[in-house]
């Protein structure tokens, strides 16, 4: 539940887009020239020290998006190759917090390197859980193909961890992503219907559920569910959309989502209970 909330929060902020390829190339040349002596050292200790330095400078470089992107990306790759998952994930978090639209092409090689270097059960379990969170974020960003790949990596890593809890979590996410992929054509069709007829209650229910239960965009989705065709969803959504402040009213909304969630299945169940 916390992972879903974190993914929704990250997806809803005002992060910068990934810089243009030409700007990244120029920034990469600058970083590697500035740290030429450090890059020449190939021992794990030296690489870890360089990665830590790049992470530190990445956090400080807020007025140059391309340089910040390169600093975090280089740090993540160095730390992963050096077998330092904590530092690698710190650098990845720097990228996630600053930039929107990051694709699996960036993550996949990095995490495959980390998977090869991580040998402890605790390390693999932590990595699997992290991959699940990234999969959630990809879902919120409508990158269902990327989400599926990340969830599969999470399953593989959880199996290496021999953790029943991590394995169940990863397997559950894989099933959820597959359900989202299966529902995608219906959601697209419902969006087309709403474009032509904003008052279509059935389409409002489909799109509202997509926004609330998949993307975590509750403010937008609640309005649609409140005008939708499902009477139970409509009742709870309307109560929350009214923006209650009284404790009893807030509890009634929470209880409504809880009752619906316990009766639901799949991704909707998790989202409703999380709400």
N, C-alpha and C positions, 0 to 999 in steps of 0.2 A: 504493500500500500504506500509506504514511504517512497519507494522507487517511482511509483506512478506520479505522486505529487511532485517529486523533484523534477521529473521529466517535463511535466506540464509547466512548472515554474520557469525552467530554462527556456522552453520553447516560446514562452509568452513574453520574454523580455525584448530589449531593443539592441541585440547584438549586431555587430558589423558584418557585412558580407565578406566572404573569402576574397582577398585581394586578387587582382588580375595576374595572370601568369608572368607577364613581363616584369611587373613590380616585384613578384616573388623571386624571380631569377636574379634581379638586381640586388635585392636584399640578401639573398643567399651568398652571392659573391662577396658582399660587404662583410657579412658575419664571418665567413670562412677566412677572409683576408685578415680581419682584426684578430682572430684567434688562431692564426696559422700555426704558431708554435705549439699551442695546446692540441690542435687537431693532429699534429705530427706524433704525439705521444699515444701509444696504442695499448698500454696496460689498462686492465679494468679499473684500477684505482684512478688513473689519470683521466680516463673517459668519464668516470663517475663525477670527478671534480669539475670537468668541463660542463657536463650536463647540469650540475647544480648551479654553476655560474650562469649558464644560459637561461635557466628557469628564473633565477633571480633578476636578470636583466629583462627577461620577457615581462615579468610583473611590473617592472619600472617603466617600460617603453609603451606609453599609452597614446602618444601623439603620432606614431608611425605604424599603421596597421600591418603593412607588409613585413617590416622588421620584427614586429611582435609575433606574427604568425611563424616566421622562419625560426626565431629564437625558441619558441615552444616546440615546434616540430622537430628541429635538430636535437633539442634536449631529450625529447621523447624517444627518438631513434637511438641516440647514444646510450641512454639509460636502459632501454630494452635490450640492446646488444650486449650491454655489460651485465645483464641479469639483475638489475635493480628495479623491481616492479613498482615499489612505492614512489620512487622518483619519476619513473616513466608515466605513471598514472597522474602524478602531480602536474606534469607537463601537459598531458592530455586534457586534464581539467582546465588548465590555462587556456587551451584552444577552445574548449567547449563553452567556457564562460564568456569568451570575447567574440567568437565568430559563429554565425548561423550558417546552415546549409552544408556542414561538413559531411562528406560522403564516406561510404564504406571503403572506397579506394584508399583513403588515408589511413583508416583504422586497421583494415584486415592484415596487411603485411606486418604492422607494428605488433598486433596481438598474436600473430602466429610466431613471431620472434619471442615474445614474452612467454608464450605457451611452451616453446622449446627450452627456454632457460629456467622456467619455474619448475622445481622438483619437489617442493614440500606440499603436503596435503592442505595445510592452512593457506599457503600461497595460491594454490590452484582454486580453492574454494572462494577466496577473496576475489581472484581474477574472474571467476565465473559470475559472481554476483555483480561485479562491475560491468561485465558484458551484458548482463540482463538489463541494467540501468541504461546502458547505451542503446539497447534494442528498444526500450520504452521510449527513449528520446527520438529515435528514428521513426517510430510509429507516430508520435505526436507531430513529426515533421512530414508525414505522408510518404516517407521513404520505406515502403513495405518490403521491397526487395532487400535493402540494406538491413532492415530489422530482422528479417528471416536469417540472413547470413550471420548476424551477430548472435542471435538466439542459438543457432546451431553451434557456433564456436563456444558459447556458454555451456551447452550440453556436453561437448567434448571435454572441456576443462573440468566440469563438475564430475564427470566420470573418472578423470585422473585423480581428482581429490578424494574419491571414494566417500563423498558426503551425500547422504540420503536427502538432507534438506536442500543443498545446493542443486542436486540433480532434479529434484521435484520442482524447484522454482524454475530452473532452466527449461525443463520439459513443458511446464505450464505456459511459459512465455512463447515457446515454439507453437503450441497449439493455438494460443491467442492470436499470434501473428498470422497463422494460416487462416483463422476465422476471419480476420480483417481482410486478408487478400480475397477470400471467397465472397465477402460482402461488398467489395469495392465496386463491382459493376452496378449493383443495386443502389449504392450511395450516389454514384455518378448519375444514374438515371433519375434519381429523386432530386438531385440538384438541378438537373435540366427542367424537371417539372416545376420546381419552385421559381426558376427564372421566368417561366411563362405564366405561372399561376401561383403567386406568393401565398394564397389562401388555401392551398391544397393540404388538408390535414394529414393525410397518409404520408405524403412526401415530407412534411414537416417533422413527423415522428422519426422517419429514417434519418434525415439529415441532423436533426436535434440529437438523436442517439449517437450518431457518428461524432459530432462535436464534443458532446459531454463524455461519452464512455471510451472513445478512442483517442481524441486529441486533447482532452482535458480543458477544452474551451467552454467552460460551464456558462459563463455570462451570455455568450451567443446562443449556445444550445438550449438553455432553459427557456428562452423566449419561444423557440420553435416547439419544444415539447409541450409547453403550456398551451399552445394552439394546435396541438397534434390530435391524432385519432385514438390514442391509447388512453382510456379514462383514468387509470391508476397513475401512469406517468404524468398525465396532464394535471392531476390534482396536486401531486407533490411539487412538480415544477412550478406551478402557479403560486403555491405558497412561498417557495424560495424566491421566485422572480419578484414577489412583492417586497423583497428586502426587509424581512422582519428583524426587529431589534429586541423585542420582549423575550425574556428567557423562555417562557412557556411556548411561544410561537417558534422559537429557534429549535427547541426540543422536539416540537411536533414535526418540523421539517426533517430533523435528523432521524427521528423514529420512522418517518415515512420512507426515507431512503434505506434505512436498515431493513424494514419489512420487505420492500421490493427486492433488495439485494439478496436476502436469504432465500427468496423464492426464485431468483434468476440463476442463469448459468453462464459460464464463459466469461469473457472480458467485462460484460455489463455487470456481472455480480461483483467483481473486484472493484470496479469503478464506483458502484453505488455504495458498497460497504465502506470504501475509502472516503466517500463524501460524508 
